[in-house]
Amino acid sequence: MRFSISNRIENNLKLIVLHDLKLKTEVAILPELGASLHAFRISSKSGPLNIVDNYQSAEEAEKILDRSYKSSKLSPFTCRIANGKYRFANRDLEFHKKFPDGSAIHGLLFNKIFLVAEQISGEDRAAVRLSYVYERDDPAYPFDYRCEISYSLEPENRLTLQTLIFNLGESEIPIADGWHPYFSLGSKIDDCELQFSAGSMLEFDGHLIPTGNLYDYNLFRDSTQIGQINLDNCFLPSLHNESPLCRLYNPSNGIELLFYTDGSYPFLQIFTPDSRQSIAIENLSGAPDCFNNGMGLVLLAPNSSKTFSVIYQVRINEKANLL
């Protein structure tokens, strides 16, 4: 059987691992840390390479999870809510836990314990479905919903991440969904190339909240070395049928990471940390502060669901100049 699933503990982190035995690819997931992606490990010419910037131990995750949010599921809102406040169904609501800049940030599920609902392995894939039922855990989001996250490792180093949100309540609820992964392709991001076609970029204020203005943006229309460019911006990329939404490429080892989406994530947030060791490429269904500005906000009817999908695919250019 080509694909399999295992469980293991590394540095006190409890992992579910999806295996492609043919390509020796591994995908590791942390059910007890918001069902986050811990590793996407491929076989490169220089040996195994994890392209996900992760936590080295459970102790490190406990210490910095609520500041770094590596690979976190963003739900029920993405990025920031200005001043942690919004109004919905004639109610003024405010989150008490806020980031140092005063914003509510990155949703409510990033540290929740997800339960395994299903596991599948065979000749065509290894997949796991994880589930968490949110029951008005935070007074600022007084709604009931279920979040199901499915990871599917498939041939050609394709990893499909699918999120299903089901409204368990009796009234309409506001929802946005996204991911917050950091990627590293074996060297500093300065040496890597980035490519995506964005018709426009959202203007932010000093707290990374959209002002309502859009700017034309095409710096990375063609594959461009990141160099010293700093990014902490949200874009509206152009979708072209089955073409990748975004491409990250390391010319020194030929490794490229391709992002595909079906349109359920129309926003692309990109962040370059000061360390320059990895880059956050975040697929979002709604813009930052969409609970207030409405950009991409989903209003989910009672007893209905919405699915969001993104695919990460790793390829290696055999003709690249190796380190």
Buried (B, 14 or more C-beta within 10 A) or exposed (E): EBBBBEEEEBEEBBBBBBBBEEBEBBBBBBBBBBBBBBBBBBBBEEEEBBBBBBBEEBEBBEEEBBEBBBBBBBBBBBBBBBBBBBEBEEEEBBBEEBBEEEBBBBBBBBBBEBEBBEBBBEEEBBBBBBBBBBEEBBEBBBBBBBBBBBBBBBBEBBBBBBBBBBBBBEEBBBBBBBBBBBBBBBBBBEBBBBBBBBEBBBBBEEBBBBEEEBEEBEEBEEBEBBEEEEBEBBBBBBBEEEEBBBBBBBBBBBBBBBBBBBEBBBBBBBBBBEEBEBBBBBBBBBBBBBBBBEBBBBEBEEEEEBBBBBBBBBBBEEEBEEE
